[in-house]
Amino acid sequence: ALPICVDGLLVEWNVVFDTRGHTIFIEDGTERKNIIRYNLVGVVRPIWSLLMVDQSPSCYWIVNPDNEIYGNIAAGSSHYGFWMRSLEEPDGTSGQREADAGLKRCPNWTPLLRFDDNVAHSTGKHGLKVSNYFPVEDGYMCPDSAVSAPAVFKNFSSFKNRHMGVWGEFLVDVHFDHFKLVDHVKSGIEFKYINGREAKFATSYISNTLFVGRMHDEIFTPESEKCAVHGNCPGPRPKVDGDNGWWYSSNNDAGNGFTHAIHLPGIGSEVKVVNSTFMNYQGMLYGCAWCVAHRGGYEMEFFNSTLHNVEHIAHFKHGVGGIVIDGDGTLGVGPGGRIVPPTGQFR
Protein backbone atom coordinates (compact mmCIF):
# COMPACT_ATOMS: atom_id res chain seq x y z
CA ALA A 1 0.00 0.00 0.00
CA LEU A 2 0.99 3.66 -0.41
CA PRO A 3 0.68 5.76 2.76
CA ILE A 4 1.12 9.54 2.33
CA CYS A 5 2.68 11.18 5.38
CA VAL A 6 3.98 14.47 3.91
CA ASP A 7 2.76 17.62 2.13
CA GLY A 8 3.08 18.33 -1.58
CA LEU A 9 3.70 14.79 -2.82
CA LEU A 10 2.77 13.73 -6.35
CA VAL A 11 1.37 10.18 -6.56
CA GLU A 12 0.58 9.22 -10.16
CA TRP A 13 0.45 6.40 -12.72
CA ASN A 14 0.58 3.60 -10.16
CA VAL A 15 -1.15 0.23 -10.53
CA VAL A 16 -1.80 -1.50 -7.21
CA PHE A 17 -3.42 -4.95 -7.16
CA ASP A 18 -4.66 -7.34 -4.47
CA THR A 19 -3.80 -5.58 -1.22
CA ARG A 20 -5.18 -5.69 2.33
CA GLY A 21 -6.33 -2.63 4.23
CA HIS A 22 -6.50 0.87 2.76
CA THR A 23 -4.36 1.10 -0.35
CA ILE A 24 -3.49 4.70 -1.35
CA PHE A 25 -4.21 6.77 1.72
CA ILE A 26 -3.59 10.00 3.60
CA GLU A 27 -2.10 8.93 6.91
CA ASP A 28 -2.94 11.26 9.82
CA GLY A 29 -4.97 14.26 8.63
CA THR A 30 -2.19 16.85 8.72
CA GLU A 31 -1.06 16.08 5.16
CA ARG A 32 -2.07 18.78 2.63
CA LYS A 33 -1.56 19.85 -1.00
CA ASN A 34 -0.76 16.36 -2.23
CA ILE A 35 -1.79 15.30 -5.73
CA ILE A 36 -3.17 11.79 -6.23
CA ARG A 37 -3.95 11.29 -9.91
CA TYR A 38 -4.16 8.70 -12.70
CA ASN A 39 -3.81 5.67 -10.42
CA LEU A 40 -5.50 2.28 -10.69
CA VAL A 41 -6.28 0.24 -7.58
CA GLY A 42 -7.89 -3.17 -7.97
CA VAL A 43 -8.94 -5.88 -5.48
CA VAL A 44 -8.70 -4.56 -1.93
CA ARG A 45 -9.40 -6.90 0.99
CA PRO A 46 -9.83 -6.42 4.75
CA ILE A 47 -7.08 -7.09 7.25
CA TRP A 48 -7.69 -7.79 10.93
CA SER A 49 -4.26 -7.03 12.40
CA LEU A 50 -3.97 -3.26 11.68
CA LEU A 51 -6.34 -0.40 12.48
CA MET A 52 -10.07 -0.91 12.90
CA VAL A 53 -10.75 1.03 9.68
CA ASP A 54 -8.59 -1.45 7.74
CA GLN A 55 -11.28 -4.04 8.42
CA SER A 56 -13.54 -2.03 6.07
CA PRO A 57 -10.95 -0.81 3.56
CA SER A 58 -11.09 1.52 0.59
CA CYS A 59 -8.97 1.82 -2.51
CA TYR A 60 -8.39 5.52 -1.68
CA TRP A 61 -8.72 6.80 1.90
CA ILE A 62 -8.66 10.57 2.39
CA VAL A 63 -8.66 12.06 5.90
CA ASN A 64 -7.89 15.66 4.92
CA PRO A 65 -9.83 17.24 2.00
CA ASP A 66 -7.04 19.75 1.24
CA ASN A 67 -5.59 17.43 -1.42
CA GLU A 68 -6.18 16.91 -5.13
CA ILE A 69 -7.78 13.57 -6.04
CA TYR A 70 -8.51 13.23 -9.74
CA GLY A 71 -8.38 10.81 -12.65
CA ASN A 72 -8.20 7.71 -10.44
CA ILE A 73 -9.92 4.33 -10.78
CA ALA A 74 -11.07 2.04 -7.98
CA ALA A 75 -11.76 -1.38 -9.49
CA GLY A 76 -12.93 -3.80 -6.86
CA SER A 77 -12.87 -3.57 -3.07
CA SER A 78 -14.49 -5.49 -0.24
CA HIS A 79 -16.00 -2.21 0.99
CA TYR A 80 -15.34 1.19 -0.63
CA GLY A 81 -13.79 2.72 -3.71
CA PHE A 82 -13.13 6.21 -2.27
CA TRP A 83 -13.67 7.11 1.38
CA MET A 84 -13.48 10.78 2.32
CA ARG A 85 -13.31 10.40 6.09
CA SER A 86 -12.38 13.87 7.32
CA LEU A 87 -11.10 13.64 10.86
CA GLU A 88 -12.33 15.88 13.66
CA GLU A 89 -8.69 16.31 14.62
CA PRO A 90 -5.48 14.78 13.26
CA ASP A 91 -4.30 11.51 14.74
CA GLY A 92 -1.17 9.39 14.52
CA THR A 93 2.34 10.70 15.09
CA SER A 94 1.90 13.95 13.16
CA GLY A 95 -1.39 14.64 14.92
CA GLN A 96 0.29 14.11 18.26
CA ARG A 97 3.08 16.46 17.22
CA GLU A 98 0.55 19.20 16.46
CA ALA A 99 -1.20 18.62 19.78
CA ASP A 100 2.11 18.71 21.70
CA ALA A 101 2.81 22.09 20.09
CA GLY A 102 -0.56 23.38 21.25
CA LEU A 103 -1.91 23.64 17.71
CA LYS A 104 -5.55 22.86 17.07
CA ARG A 105 -6.36 21.61 13.58
CA CYS A 106 -9.74 20.65 12.06
CA PRO A 107 -9.53 18.44 8.95
CA ASN A 108 -13.31 17.99 8.84
CA TRP A 109 -13.76 21.77 8.47
CA THR A 110 -11.15 22.03 5.72
CA PRO A 111 -12.33 23.15 2.23
CA LEU A 112 -12.16 20.55 -0.53
CA LEU A 113 -9.20 21.21 -2.82
CA ARG A 114 -10.21 18.91 -5.70
CA PHE A 115 -12.17 15.71 -6.27
CA ASP A 116 -12.78 15.28 -9.98
CA ASP A 117 -13.01 12.67 -12.76
CA ASN A 118 -12.71 9.56 -10.58
CA VAL A 119 -14.28 6.13 -11.22
CA ALA A 120 -15.33 3.36 -8.83
CA HIS A 121 -16.95 0.03 -9.58
CA SER A 122 -17.44 -3.50 -8.26
CA THR A 123 -17.16 -2.71 -4.56
CA GLY A 124 -18.77 -4.63 -1.71
CA LYS A 125 -20.45 -1.48 -0.40
CA HIS A 126 -20.15 2.04 -1.87
CA GLY A 127 -18.27 3.65 -4.72
CA LEU A 128 -17.81 6.89 -2.74
CA LYS A 129 -18.34 7.35 1.00
CA VAL A 130 -18.20 10.83 2.54
CA SER A 131 -18.28 11.12 6.32
CA ASN A 132 -18.46 13.94 8.87
CA TYR A 133 -17.69 16.86 6.61
CA PHE A 134 -18.57 20.53 7.33
CA PRO A 135 -16.29 22.70 5.11
CA VAL A 136 -15.74 26.33 6.12
CA GLU A 137 -13.33 29.04 5.04
CA ASP A 138 -9.86 28.52 6.50
CA GLY A 139 -11.37 25.54 8.26
CA TYR A 140 -8.11 23.67 8.85
CA MET A 141 -7.15 26.36 11.39
CA CYS A 142 -10.40 25.84 13.34
CA PRO A 143 -11.78 29.41 13.12
CA ASP A 144 -14.06 30.70 15.86
CA SER A 145 -16.48 32.11 13.28
CA ALA A 146 -17.48 29.59 10.61
CA VAL A 147 -18.22 30.85 7.09
CA SER A 148 -19.33 28.00 4.86
CA ALA A 149 -17.07 26.98 1.95
CA PRO A 150 -19.18 24.73 -0.32
CA ALA A 151 -17.45 21.47 -1.30
CA VAL A 152 -18.27 20.19 -4.81
CA PHE A 153 -17.41 16.62 -5.79
CA LYS A 154 -17.30 16.53 -9.60
CA ASN A 155 -17.46 14.10 -12.53
CA PHE A 156 -17.65 10.85 -10.61
CA SER A 157 -18.65 7.63 -12.35
CA SER A 158 -19.76 4.69 -10.23
CA PHE A 159 -21.33 1.41 -11.29
CA LYS A 160 -22.09 -2.12 -10.11
CA ASN A 161 -21.44 -1.53 -6.42
CA ARG A 162 -23.24 -3.85 -4.05
CA HIS A 163 -24.85 -1.11 -1.97
CA MET A 164 -24.68 2.54 -3.15
CA GLY A 165 -22.88 4.63 -5.70
CA VAL A 166 -22.54 7.41 -3.11
CA TRP A 167 -23.21 7.22 0.61
CA GLY A 168 -22.96 10.19 2.97
CA GLU A 169 -23.35 10.79 6.69
CA PHE A 170 -23.22 14.05 8.66
CA LEU A 171 -22.64 16.46 5.79
CA VAL A 172 -23.24 20.21 5.50
CA ASP A 173 -22.96 22.26 2.28
CA VAL A 174 -21.59 19.33 0.26
CA HIS A 175 -22.55 19.07 -3.44
CA PHE A 176 -22.35 16.49 -6.23
CA ASP A 177 -22.08 17.59 -9.87
CA HIS A 178 -21.93 15.61 -13.14
CA PHE A 179 -22.12 12.15 -11.57
CA LYS A 180 -22.97 8.97 -13.45
CA LEU A 181 -24.46 6.36 -11.09
CA VAL A 182 -25.43 3.08 -12.73
CA ASP A 183 -26.56 -0.44 -11.82
CA HIS A 184 -26.24 -0.48 -8.03
CA VAL A 185 -27.98 -3.06 -5.91
CA LYS A 186 -29.61 -0.60 -3.50
CA SER A 187 -29.36 3.03 -4.56
CA GLY A 188 -27.41 5.57 -6.55
CA ILE A 189 -27.18 7.99 -3.61
CA GLU A 190 -28.13 7.64 0.04
CA PHE A 191 -27.73 10.19 2.83
CA LYS A 192 -28.00 9.33 6.49
CA TYR A 193 -27.76 12.96 7.62
CA ILE A 194 -27.30 16.06 5.45
CA ASN A 195 -27.91 19.74 6.26
CA GLY A 196 -29.64 19.13 9.56
CA ARG A 197 -30.85 21.70 12.03
CA GLU A 198 -27.34 23.05 12.70
CA ALA A 199 -26.63 23.66 8.99
CA LYS A 200 -27.40 27.40 9.10
CA PHE A 201 -29.30 27.56 5.81
CA ALA A 202 -26.91 25.52 3.66
CA THR A 203 -28.45 24.01 0.51
CA SER A 204 -26.84 20.98 -1.16
CA TYR A 205 -27.25 20.32 -4.88
CA ILE A 206 -27.16 17.08 -6.84
CA SER A 207 -26.83 18.42 -10.37
CA ASN A 208 -26.34 17.19 -13.94
CA THR A 209 -26.42 13.57 -12.83
CA LEU A 210 -27.37 10.38 -14.66
CA PHE A 211 -29.08 7.67 -12.59
CA VAL A 212 -29.64 4.22 -14.13
CA GLY A 213 -31.29 1.49 -12.09
CA ARG A 214 -30.55 -1.52 -14.27
CA MET A 215 -28.67 -1.74 -17.53
CA HIS A 216 -31.36 -3.97 -19.08
CA ASP A 217 -34.42 -1.99 -20.10
CA GLU A 218 -37.32 -4.06 -18.74
CA ILE A 219 -38.61 -3.47 -15.22
CA PHE A 220 -41.10 -5.38 -13.11
CA THR A 221 -43.20 -4.20 -10.18
CA PRO A 222 -45.14 -6.26 -7.62
CA GLU A 223 -48.43 -5.44 -9.35
CA SER A 224 -47.16 -6.24 -12.83
CA GLU A 225 -48.45 -9.33 -14.65
CA LYS A 226 -45.08 -11.06 -14.72
CA CYS A 227 -44.74 -10.67 -10.97
CA ALA A 228 -48.33 -11.47 -10.02
CA VAL A 229 -48.82 -14.38 -12.40
CA HIS A 230 -45.38 -15.83 -12.91
CA GLY A 231 -43.72 -14.87 -9.63
CA ASN A 232 -40.96 -12.98 -11.44
CA CYS A 233 -40.60 -10.24 -8.82
CA PRO A 234 -37.53 -8.03 -8.30
CA GLY A 235 -38.21 -7.61 -4.60
CA PRO A 236 -40.69 -8.56 -1.86
CA ARG A 237 -44.31 -7.65 -2.18
CA PRO A 238 -45.18 -4.41 -0.36
CA LYS A 239 -47.33 -4.38 2.73
CA VAL A 240 -50.88 -3.37 1.79
CA ASP A 241 -52.67 -1.26 4.39
CA GLY A 242 -56.29 -1.07 3.26
CA ASP A 243 -56.94 2.26 1.55
CA ASN A 244 -53.77 3.83 2.92
CA GLY A 245 -51.39 2.55 0.27
CA TRP A 246 -48.54 0.13 -0.24
CA TRP A 247 -45.52 0.25 2.06
CA TYR A 248 -42.03 -0.90 1.10
CA SER A 249 -40.50 -1.60 4.50
CA SER A 250 -36.75 -2.00 4.86
CA ASN A 251 -35.21 -5.25 6.05
CA ASN A 252 -32.28 -3.86 8.02
CA ASP A 253 -29.09 -3.87 5.92
CA ALA A 254 -30.77 -5.75 3.07
CA GLY A 255 -32.82 -2.71 2.05
CA ASN A 256 -36.33 -3.13 0.65
CA GLY A 257 -35.38 -5.38 -2.25
CA PHE A 258 -35.63 -2.73 -4.96
CA THR A 259 -33.06 -0.51 -6.62
CA HIS A 260 -33.63 3.23 -6.24
CA ALA A 261 -31.92 6.31 -7.63
CA ILE A 262 -31.99 8.24 -4.34
CA HIS A 263 -32.79 7.33 -0.77
CA LEU A 264 -34.20 10.37 0.98
CA PRO A 265 -32.17 11.27 4.10
CA GLY A 266 -33.04 10.00 7.54
CA ILE A 267 -32.35 13.51 8.87
CA GLY A 268 -31.79 16.26 6.35
CA SER A 269 -33.13 19.30 4.61
CA GLU A 270 -32.38 21.75 1.82
CA VAL A 271 -31.39 19.21 -0.83
CA LYS A 272 -32.17 20.00 -4.47
CA VAL A 273 -31.79 17.70 -7.48
CA VAL A 274 -31.47 19.65 -10.74
CA ASN A 275 -30.87 18.81 -14.41
CA SER A 276 -30.80 15.06 -13.78
CA THR A 277 -31.93 11.98 -15.71
CA PHE A 278 -33.47 8.81 -14.22
CA MET A 279 -33.72 5.55 -16.19
CA ASN A 280 -35.04 2.05 -15.48
CA TYR A 281 -36.49 2.14 -11.97
CA GLN A 282 -39.40 0.32 -10.36
CA GLY A 283 -39.28 3.00 -7.66
CA MET A 284 -37.10 6.02 -8.44
CA LEU A 285 -36.98 7.38 -4.88
CA TYR A 286 -37.23 5.76 -1.46
CA GLY A 287 -38.38 7.62 1.61
CA CYS A 288 -36.55 7.07 3.67
CA ALA A 289 -33.73 4.66 4.35
CA TRP A 290 -32.62 5.85 7.79
CA CYS A 291 -35.76 7.28 9.39
CA VAL A 292 -37.15 5.17 12.20
CA ALA A 293 -40.84 4.76 12.96
CA HIS A 294 -42.69 8.07 13.31
CA ARG A 295 -39.61 10.05 12.21
CA GLY A 296 -38.96 11.57 8.81
CA GLY A 297 -40.93 13.99 6.66
CA TYR A 298 -37.89 15.78 5.24
CA GLU A 299 -38.20 17.42 1.84
CA MET A 300 -36.20 17.01 -1.35
CA GLU A 301 -36.82 19.27 -4.35
CA PHE A 302 -36.53 18.32 -8.03
CA PHE A 303 -36.09 20.60 -11.04
CA ASN A 304 -35.65 19.86 -14.75
CA SER A 305 -35.89 16.10 -14.30
CA THR A 306 -35.95 13.63 -17.20
CA LEU A 307 -37.55 10.21 -16.60
CA HIS A 308 -37.35 7.16 -18.84
CA ASN A 309 -38.88 3.79 -18.01
CA VAL A 310 -39.77 4.74 -14.42
CA GLU A 311 -42.78 2.87 -13.00
CA HIS A 312 -43.15 4.60 -9.61
CA ILE A 313 -41.65 7.95 -8.71
CA ALA A 314 -41.47 7.01 -5.02
CA HIS A 315 -41.71 4.10 -2.62
CA PHE A 316 -42.30 4.96 1.03
CA LYS A 317 -41.07 3.10 4.07
CA HIS A 318 -43.90 4.32 6.32
CA GLY A 319 -46.35 7.15 6.76
CA VAL A 320 -43.78 9.90 7.35
CA GLY A 321 -41.17 8.65 4.90
CA GLY A 322 -40.48 12.01 3.27
CA ILE A 323 -41.84 14.70 0.95
CA VAL A 324 -40.88 14.91 -2.73
CA ILE A 325 -41.37 18.37 -4.27
CA ASP A 326 -41.84 18.70 -8.04
CA GLY A 327 -40.36 22.18 -8.35
CA ASP A 328 -41.17 22.80 -12.03
CA GLY A 329 -43.55 20.02 -13.00
CA THR A 330 -41.00 17.78 -14.73
CA LEU A 331 -41.80 14.87 -12.38
CA GLY A 332 -45.30 14.99 -13.79
CA VAL A 333 -47.04 16.23 -10.64
CA GLY A 334 -47.17 19.91 -11.54
CA PRO A 335 -45.08 22.93 -10.52
CA GLY A 336 -44.81 23.00 -6.75
CA GLY A 337 -46.67 19.69 -6.39
CA ARG A 338 -45.90 17.24 -3.61
CA ILE A 339 -45.60 13.47 -3.50
CA VAL A 340 -46.22 12.22 0.05
CA PRO A 341 -47.05 8.95 1.81
CA PRO A 342 -50.81 8.30 1.55
CA THR A 343 -51.62 8.50 5.25
CA GLY A 344 -53.08 11.96 5.75
CA GLN A 345 -50.31 13.46 7.91
CA PHE A 346 -49.18 15.85 5.17
CA ARG A 347 -52.61 16.83 3.82
Secondary structure as GFF3:
##gff-version 3
##sequence-region A 1 347
A	DSSP	beta_strand	2	4	.	.	.	ID=ss1
A	DSSP	beta_strand	10	12	.	.	.	ID=ss2
A	DSSP	beta_strand	15	20	.	.	.	ID=ss3
A	DSSP	beta_strand	24	26	.	.	.	ID=ss4
A	DSSP	beta_strand	35	37	.	.	.	ID=ss5
A	DSSP	beta_strand	40	45	.	.	.	ID=ss6
A	DSSP	three_ten_helix	52	55	.	.	.	ID=ss7
A	DSSP	beta_strand	58	62	.	.	.	ID=ss8
A	DSSP	beta_strand	68	70	.	.	.	ID=ss9
A	DSSP	beta_strand	73	77	.	.	.	ID=ss10
A	DSSP	beta_strand	80	85	.	.	.	ID=ss11
A	DSSP	alpha_helix	92	100	.	.	.	ID=ss12
A	DSSP	three_ten_helix	107	109	.	.	.	ID=ss13
A	DSSP	beta_strand	114	116	.	.	.	ID=ss14
A	DSSP	beta_strand	119	123	.	.	.	ID=ss15
A	DSSP	beta_strand	126	133	.	.	.	ID=ss16
A	DSSP	three_ten_helix	139	141	.	.	.	ID=ss17
A	DSSP	beta_strand	151	154	.	.	.	ID=ss18
A	DSSP	beta_strand	157	159	.	.	.	ID=ss19
A	DSSP	beta_strand	164	171	.	.	.	ID=ss20
A	DSSP	beta_strand	174	177	.	.	.	ID=ss21
A	DSSP	beta_strand	180	182	.	.	.	ID=ss22
A	DSSP	beta_strand	187	191	.	.	.	ID=ss23
A	DSSP	beta_strand	193	194	.	.	.	ID=ss24
A	DSSP	beta_strand	204	207	.	.	.	ID=ss25
A	DSSP	beta_strand	210	212	.	.	.	ID=ss26
A	DSSP	alpha_helix	225	230	.	.	.	ID=ss27
A	DSSP	beta_strand	239	240	.	.	.	ID=ss28
A	DSSP	three_ten_helix	242	244	.	.	.	ID=ss29
A	DSSP	beta_strand	246	247	.	.	.	ID=ss30
A	DSSP	three_ten_helix	252	254	.	.	.	ID=ss31
A	DSSP	beta_strand	260	263	.	.	.	ID=ss32
A	DSSP	beta_strand	267	268	.	.	.	ID=ss33
A	DSSP	beta_strand	271	287	.	.	.	ID=ss34
A	DSSP	beta_strand	299	316	.	.	.	ID=ss35
A	DSSP	beta_strand	323	326	.	.	.	ID=ss36
A	DSSP	beta_strand	337	339	.	.	.	ID=ss37
###
